[in-house]
Amino acid sequence: MSSQWTRKILIGLSFMLITWGIIGVALSCSGFGGVNLIAQEIPTASNDNQAVLDLGFTLSTASSGTINITADAIAWAGIGTLTFSNHWVSKSVDLGFIALIIGTISIERNKDKRILKLRDRIADEVSANPGIHLRELHRTLGCAMGALQYHLKNLENDGQVVSLRAGNVRHIFPPDYSSEERVLLLTALARNPTVGSILNECMKNGQTTQAEISRELDVDKSLISYYTSSLLKAEILRSIKVFGREKPVILTDWARTALTCSEILV
């Protein structure tokens, strides 16, 4: 039986027992115990083989004669007495609260497991995708944004992830990815498909122009210019001065080394 069904059964049982106890207390207090009064009138000297009862049918016994079963006999046996009722009412309430406590503890433990599971999933996803940005991580995990931000904050405080903001986007890295902020920035920017394609073209061709990149990628030149400007500003690319034509761009030495020695470009 799954833990989920176990919790449901415990909680259902607890409410049933508590309800039973409350009904029993209400009936006892309201005087719905006439059976008890009848029971008190039955002589204690009644023998073990016969109880005076009257429900219109009899049960034969192997010992002697017959035993007629009525509510009085049940009361005489102790089942219908107020003492018996009060005893089991108290027990049912106690059992109900115990079951409710166990069910509640089980739910809390399961909630803690879910929290730990989400925290582990975040750490695993960041480790598999260094530089993943917050929105992408949110889409991948399919969890609530508030829960994601809460766990990321705790993970970063515990040194299990590091973050870098590039423009308006926050990127997340495993703690041992790189100690150089420029490498983190390069990785973060390269996760953009267009930027990654520009860097690939520069890796293949050495120096190249924005017009050549635009033709090769079939992407509007204005968009290539926008991203190239960001890469020049981050000193990932540098421009080469030439006379009378568009300035080519080329990867800086450190950026080429980082791209060659790592798996930044997939």
C-alpha positions as CSV (number, residue, x, y, z in Angstrom):
1,M,0.0,0.0,0.0
2,S,1.4,3.4,-0.9
3,S,2.2,6.0,1.7
4,Q,-0.5,8.3,0.2
5,W,-3.2,5.7,0.8
6,T,-1.9,5.0,4.3
7,R,-2.2,8.6,5.2
8,K,-5.7,8.8,3.8
9,I,-6.8,5.7,5.8
10,L,-5.3,7.1,9.0
11,I,-6.9,10.5,8.7
12,G,-10.3,8.9,7.7
13,L,-10.1,6.5,10.7
14,S,-9.2,9.3,13.0
15,F,-12.2,11.4,12.0
16,M,-14.5,8.3,12.2
17,L,-13.3,7.5,15.7
18,I,-13.6,11.1,16.9
19,T,-17.1,11.5,15.4
20,W,-18.1,8.2,17.1
21,G,-16.8,9.4,20.4
22,I,-18.6,12.8,20.1
23,I,-21.9,11.1,19.2
24,G,-21.5,8.7,22.1
25,V,-20.9,11.6,24.6
26,A,-23.9,13.4,23.2
27,L,-26.2,10.4,23.5
28,S,-25.0,9.6,27.0
29,C,-25.5,13.2,28.2
30,S,-29.0,13.3,26.7
31,G,-30.2,10.2,28.6
32,F,-30.3,7.9,25.6
33,G,-29.3,5.0,27.9
34,G,-32.5,3.3,28.8
35,V,-30.8,0.0,28.2
36,N,-28.5,0.7,31.1
37,L,-31.5,1.2,33.4
38,I,-33.0,-2.1,32.3
39,A,-29.7,-3.7,32.9
40,Q,-29.6,-2.5,36.4
41,E,-32.8,-4.3,37.1
42,I,-31.5,-7.7,36.0
43,P,-30.5,-9.8,39.1
44,T,-26.9,-10.4,39.5
45,A,-27.7,-13.9,40.5
46,S,-28.8,-14.9,36.9
47,N,-27.1,-18.1,36.0
48,D,-24.7,-18.5,33.1
49,N,-27.0,-20.7,31.1
50,Q,-30.1,-18.5,30.9
51,A,-30.8,-14.8,30.4
52,V,-34.4,-13.4,30.2
53,L,-34.8,-11.8,26.8
54,D,-37.6,-11.3,24.4
55,L,-37.1,-10.6,20.7
56,G,-39.3,-13.4,19.3
57,F,-36.6,-15.9,18.5
58,T,-34.3,-18.3,20.5
59,L,-30.9,-19.8,20.2
60,S,-30.4,-23.4,21.3
61,T,-27.3,-24.1,23.4
62,A,-25.6,-27.2,24.1
63,S,-25.5,-26.6,27.9
64,S,-29.1,-26.3,29.1
65,G,-32.3,-25.2,27.6
66,T,-32.5,-22.1,25.5
67,I,-31.2,-18.6,25.7
68,N,-33.6,-15.8,24.5
69,I,-31.6,-12.8,23.1
70,T,-32.9,-9.3,23.7
71,A,-31.4,-5.9,24.3
72,D,-31.8,-6.6,28.1
73,A,-29.4,-9.5,27.8
74,I,-26.9,-7.4,25.9
75,A,-27.2,-4.8,28.6
76,W,-26.8,-7.5,31.3
77,A,-23.7,-8.6,29.6
78,G,-22.3,-5.1,29.9
79,I,-22.4,-4.0,26.3
80,G,-25.2,-1.5,26.7
81,T,-24.2,0.0,30.1
82,L,-23.4,3.6,30.6
83,T,-20.1,2.6,32.1
84,F,-19.2,0.5,29.0
85,S,-20.3,3.4,26.7
86,N,-18.3,6.0,28.5
87,H,-15.2,3.8,28.5
88,W,-15.3,3.1,24.8
89,V,-16.3,6.7,24.0
90,S,-13.2,7.9,25.8
91,K,-11.1,5.2,24.0
92,S,-12.5,6.1,20.6
93,V,-11.7,9.8,21.1
94,D,-8.2,8.9,22.2
95,L,-7.7,6.6,19.3
96,G,-9.1,9.2,16.9
97,F,-6.6,11.8,18.1
98,I,-3.7,9.4,17.9
99,A,-4.6,8.4,14.4
100,L,-5.0,12.1,13.5
101,I,-1.6,12.9,14.9
102,I,0.1,10.0,13.1
103,G,-1.6,11.1,9.8
104,T,-0.5,14.7,10.3
105,I,3.1,13.7,11.0
106,S,3.0,11.5,7.9
107,I,1.8,14.4,5.8
108,E,4.5,16.7,7.2
109,R,7.2,14.2,6.6
110,N,6.0,13.7,3.0
111,K,6.0,17.5,2.5
112,D,9.6,17.6,3.8
113,K,10.5,14.9,1.3
114,R,9.0,16.9,-1.5
115,I,11.0,20.0,-0.4
116,L,14.2,18.0,-0.3
117,K,13.4,16.4,-3.7
118,L,12.8,19.8,-5.3
119,R,16.0,21.1,-3.8
120,D,17.9,18.1,-5.2
121,R,16.3,18.5,-8.6
122,I,17.4,22.2,-8.8
123,A,21.0,21.3,-7.9
124,D,21.1,18.5,-10.4
125,E,19.6,20.6,-13.2
126,V,22.1,23.4,-12.6
127,S,25.0,20.9,-12.5
128,A,23.8,19.5,-15.9
129,N,23.2,22.9,-17.5
130,P,25.7,25.5,-16.2
131,G,24.6,29.0,-16.8
132,I,20.9,28.1,-17.1
133,H,18.8,31.2,-16.5
134,L,16.0,31.4,-13.9
135,R,13.1,31.3,-16.4
136,E,14.5,28.4,-18.2
137,L,15.1,26.5,-14.9
138,H,11.5,27.3,-14.0
139,R,10.1,25.9,-17.2
140,T,12.3,22.8,-17.0
141,L,11.3,21.9,-13.4
142,G,7.7,22.9,-13.7
143,C,7.5,24.1,-10.1
144,A,6.2,27.3,-8.6
145,M,8.4,30.3,-9.1
146,G,8.3,31.2,-5.4
147,A,9.4,27.8,-4.4
148,L,12.2,27.9,-7.0
149,Q,13.5,31.3,-5.8
150,Y,13.3,30.2,-2.1
151,H,15.4,27.1,-2.8
152,L,17.9,28.9,-5.0
153,K,18.4,31.5,-2.3
154,N,19.1,28.7,0.3
155,L,21.3,26.8,-2.1
156,E,23.4,29.9,-2.8
157,N,23.7,30.7,0.9
158,D,24.9,27.2,1.4
159,G,27.5,27.5,-1.4
160,Q,25.9,24.8,-3.5
161,V,25.2,27.2,-6.5
162,V,26.4,30.6,-7.6
163,S,24.5,33.1,-9.7
164,L,25.5,35.8,-12.2
165,R,23.2,38.6,-13.5
166,A,23.7,39.4,-17.2
167,G,21.5,42.4,-18.0
168,N,18.1,41.6,-16.6
169,V,18.7,37.8,-16.6
170,R,20.0,35.8,-13.7
171,H,22.1,32.7,-14.6
172,I,22.9,29.9,-12.2
173,F,26.1,27.8,-12.0
174,P,27.5,24.9,-10.0
175,P,30.0,26.3,-7.4
176,D,33.0,24.6,-9.0
177,Y,32.3,25.7,-12.6
178,S,34.7,28.6,-12.8
179,S,36.2,31.2,-10.5
180,E,36.5,33.7,-13.3
181,E,33.5,36.0,-13.8
182,R,34.2,36.5,-17.4
183,V,34.0,32.8,-18.1
184,L,30.6,32.7,-16.3
185,L,29.5,35.6,-18.4
186,L,30.7,33.9,-21.6
187,T,28.8,30.7,-20.7
188,A,25.7,32.7,-19.8
189,L,25.7,34.6,-23.1
190,A,26.4,31.5,-25.2
191,R,23.2,29.9,-24.0
192,N,21.3,32.2,-26.3
193,P,21.0,30.3,-29.6
194,T,21.9,33.4,-31.8
195,V,24.9,34.3,-29.6
196,G,26.0,30.7,-29.7
197,S,25.8,30.6,-33.5
198,I,27.9,33.9,-33.7
199,L,30.6,32.4,-31.5
200,N,30.6,29.2,-33.6
201,E,31.1,31.2,-36.8
202,C,34.0,33.1,-35.1
203,M,35.5,29.8,-34.0
204,K,35.4,28.4,-37.5
205,N,36.4,31.4,-39.6
206,G,38.7,33.4,-37.3
207,Q,38.0,36.9,-38.2
208,T,34.7,37.6,-39.9
209,T,32.3,40.5,-40.4
210,Q,28.7,41.0,-39.2
211,A,27.5,40.9,-42.8
212,E,29.1,37.5,-43.4
213,I,27.7,36.1,-40.1
214,S,24.2,37.5,-41.1
215,R,24.4,35.7,-44.5
216,E,25.7,32.5,-43.1
217,L,23.1,32.3,-40.3
218,D,20.3,33.8,-42.4
219,V,19.6,36.2,-39.5
220,D,18.8,39.9,-39.8
221,K,21.9,42.0,-39.7
222,S,20.5,44.3,-37.1
223,L,20.1,41.4,-34.7
224,I,23.6,40.2,-35.4
225,S,24.8,43.8,-34.7
226,Y,22.9,43.9,-31.4
227,Y,24.5,40.7,-30.1
228,T,27.9,41.5,-31.5
229,S,27.9,44.8,-29.6
230,S,27.2,42.9,-26.3
231,L,30.1,40.5,-27.1
232,L,32.5,43.4,-27.8
233,K,31.5,45.1,-24.6
234,A,32.1,41.9,-22.6
235,E,35.6,41.6,-24.4
236,I,34.6,38.3,-25.8
237,L,35.1,39.6,-29.3
238,R,37.4,42.4,-30.5
239,S,37.2,44.3,-33.7
240,I,40.1,44.6,-36.2
241,K,40.8,47.9,-37.8
242,V,40.8,47.9,-41.6
243,F,40.7,50.7,-44.1
244,G,37.6,51.4,-46.2
245,R,35.3,48.5,-45.2
246,E,33.4,47.0,-42.3
247,K,35.6,46.1,-39.4
248,P,35.8,42.3,-38.9
249,V,35.5,40.8,-35.4
250,I,37.5,38.0,-33.9
251,L,37.5,36.1,-30.6
252,T,39.8,37.3,-27.9
253,D,42.5,34.9,-26.8
254,W,41.0,34.1,-23.5
255,A,37.5,33.5,-25.0
256,R,38.9,31.2,-27.7
257,T,40.8,29.2,-25.0
258,A,37.7,29.0,-22.8
259,L,35.5,27.8,-25.7
260,T,38.2,25.3,-26.8
261,C,38.8,23.8,-23.4
262,S,35.1,23.6,-22.2
263,E,31.8,22.5,-23.5
264,I,30.3,25.9,-23.6
265,L,29.3,25.6,-27.2
266,V,27.2,22.4,-27.8
